[in-house]
Amino acid sequence: MPSPYRAIFALPGTKSFSVAGFLGRMPLSMMGIGIVTMVSQLTGRYGLAGALSATVALSAAAIGPQISRLVDRHGQRRVLRPATLVSLAAVSALLLCATYKAPDWTLFLCAAFIGCVPSVGSMIRARWAVLYRDTPRQLHTAYSFESVIDEVCFIFGPIISIGLSTAWFPEAGPLLAGCFLAVGVFWLTSQRATEPAPHPREQQGAGSALRARGLQVLVATFVATGAIFGAVDVVTVAFAEEQGHKSMASVVLAIYAAGSCVAGAVFGLLHFKGAPAPRWLVGVVAMAVSMIPLQLVGNLPFLAVALFVAGLSIAPTMITTMALVEQHVPRAKLTEGMTWVSTGLAVGVALGSSVAGWVIDAYGARAGYGVPGVSGIVAVLVAFLGYRRLKQPVPQRGGPTDEHGADGQHEEQRSVA
């Protein structure tokens, strides 16, 4: 591991919570695609499969920020464990309903409660932010490392989920995702030394973290970005099936994530002195442009190459996004702020996977790649319209929302790449 990455693990407890976070995030890449694979195998209906995956994402989008707000107020251990138990119960119920061919409405009901799954990535990034809030270079490296871990999850998660569901039994992918969630969250919440201190209601101030104008731009843009990811997942599974190699979808999606992983690892070794907003805009544009080759896809090898190139812009954009969240959101609401970005992605994934499922059913898999193409255009438009908000000076973060109120001026001067 290059020295900048080794350095961030010098503090006690960092290795343990990072490994726990890796396990707890595996369901992020396994659950949705596992549900799509399971339902499509059991029923042959991609529209239903995409809609169920979208329901999980929408539920997480609605519930996730509320869970994170409670975490900021009461601490990770007190909130994450009961939330995880609810999500695990819903996963178990969904598998039983799907296996015994229960009515469709029961599947949607179970999928809605799966959304109680906590945003583990936000919890880990909040721990890094506490440890390295006064050392921007180390915080940039830590955020980069977490983006690499995200992509490692997306490399192995779909392979495991789709592979087990196609080679073993249809429910195997979502079942293992639930096991990863349980182990990761309960191990993470047992580590109290690195847990961020809770901020009671009177310290948080009124309103949601979403009141920050810069955060609003990031969330809106990532709704469209999430639609890219959701559509690519569903369409790739369908396209691989049309080509007669459905199990290869996991490999192709892993290559997509590998491109992002490589870019994120390299990006973490760099140090940027300028403001992050221009780099963020370049990243959004690059993601949109990378969708153009997908419209010409004709076989799986070409698709794999196109998706690897498309993946190169993902992790750097996500890293810069988290740096912008850390700048624009009060410390007492940082976990909630990071979760709102994940919420934007979840809403987009829901829209993208649902629309892509219906397009596939009506016009075929190749036509489905038009959905991420259009989503990329929308993301660029939203990013340009809101760019001025991200360039504006960040308000001081002192007062009741900052336990180091005297550091407000210092916070304005920080530039976290």
Disulfide bonds with the S-S distance in Angstrom:
none
